């Protein structure tokens, strides 16, 4: 499975941005992680194949929304009320099987996109 992330850019604090991750095939769990300079990779959000199960990191819960269009093999991350601390490289990740135990762990995912940079600054 190949993943192509897009949608990053510069946004002002309080603004919104939507990231997209297009997969080359079917995946079971799709997730977004982020990594800021000098920090560890952090779980942001994840969704199951049907989209009925969604998970969020504490720092983004209530501000970010993950969704997916399975017909397009695309997962979205709608980010609102962005803060300077949200600035990071955002990575999408995929696990094609339903064997995943902990959606919040980066080690559960076999496939990663190249990352897209989000900058939050006035």
C-alpha positions in Angstrom: 0.0 0.0 0.0 1.3 3.4 -0.9 0.1 6.5 0.8 0.2 10.1 -0.5 -0.4 12.9 2.0 -1.3 16.4 1.0 -2.9 19.6 2.2 -0.3 21.0 4.5 0.6 24.7 4.5 0.7 27.9 6.4 -2.3 28.9 8.5 -2.9 31.5 11.1 -3.7 30.6 14.7 -7.4 29.9 15.0 -7.6 28.9 11.3 -8.5 25.6 9.6 -6.8 23.2 7.3 -7.8 19.9 5.7 -5.2 17.2 5.1 -5.8 14.3 2.7 -4.2 10.9 2.5 -4.8 8.8 -0.6 -4.0 5.1 -0.4 -3.3 2.9 -3.4 -5.6 0.2 -2.0 -7.9 -0.9 0.7 -6.8 -0.4 4.3 -8.4 -1.3 7.5 -7.3 1.4 9.9 -6.1 4.8 8.8 -4.4 7.2 11.1 -2.6 10.5 11.4 0.5 11.1 13.4 2.5 14.3 13.7 6.1 15.1 14.6 7.4 18.5 15.6 11.1 19.3 15.5 12.9 17.8 18.5 9.8 15.9 19.6 8.6 12.3 19.4 6.0 11.3 16.9 2.5 11.8 18.4 -0.7 10.1 17.7 -3.4 12.5 16.3 -6.3 10.5 15.1 -7.4 7.2 13.6 -10.5 5.6 12.0 -11.6 2.1 11.2 -12.6 0.9 7.7 -16.3 1.8 8.2 -15.6 5.0 9.9 -17.8 4.1 12.8 -14.9 4.0 15.2 -12.7 7.1 15.5 -10.0 7.9 18.0 -8.3 11.1 18.9 -5.3 12.3 20.8 -6.0 14.3 23.8 -4.5 17.5 22.4 -6.7 17.6 19.3 -9.9 16.1 20.6 -12.8 18.4 19.8 -10.8 20.4 17.3 -9.8 17.8 14.7 -12.1 15.4 12.8 -10.9 12.3 10.9 -13.0 10.9 8.1 -12.6 8.6 5.1 -14.1 8.1 1.7 -13.5 4.4 1.0 -14.6 4.7 -2.6 -11.6 7.0 -3.1 -9.3 5.2 -0.6 -8.8 8.6 0.9 -8.7 9.7 4.5 -9.1 13.3 5.6 -8.1 15.2 8.7 -10.1 18.4 9.2 -8.2 20.6 11.6 -9.9 23.6 13.2 -9.0 26.1 15.8 -5.3 25.6 15.0 -2.7 26.5 17.6 1.0 27.2 17.2 1.7 23.9 19.0 -0.2 22.0 16.2 2.7 22.9 13.8 4.4 19.7 12.7 5.0 17.3 9.9 1.8 15.3 9.7 2.0 11.7 8.5 -0.7 9.3 7.5 -0.4 5.7 8.3 -2.2 2.6 7.3 -2.8 -0.9 8.6 -4.4 -3.2 6.0 -5.5 -5.9 8.4 -7.8 -6.0 11.3 -5.2 -7.3 13.7 -4.3 -3.9 15.1 -4.3 -3.8 18.9 -3.5 -0.2 19.7 -4.5 2.4 17.1 -2.5 5.0 19.1 0.8 3.2 18.7 2.9 4.1 15.6 4.4 0.6 15.7 1.1 -0.9 14.8 1.2 0.6 11.3 2.9 -1.0 8.4 2.6 1.8 5.8 3.4 5.4 6.0 3.0 8.4 3.8 5.8 10.9 3.2 4.4 13.6 5.5 3.0 17.1 4.9 4.1 20.2 6.7 1.7 22.2 8.7 2.8 25.6 9.9 0.7 27.7 12.3 1.9 31.2 12.6 0.7 34.8 12.3 
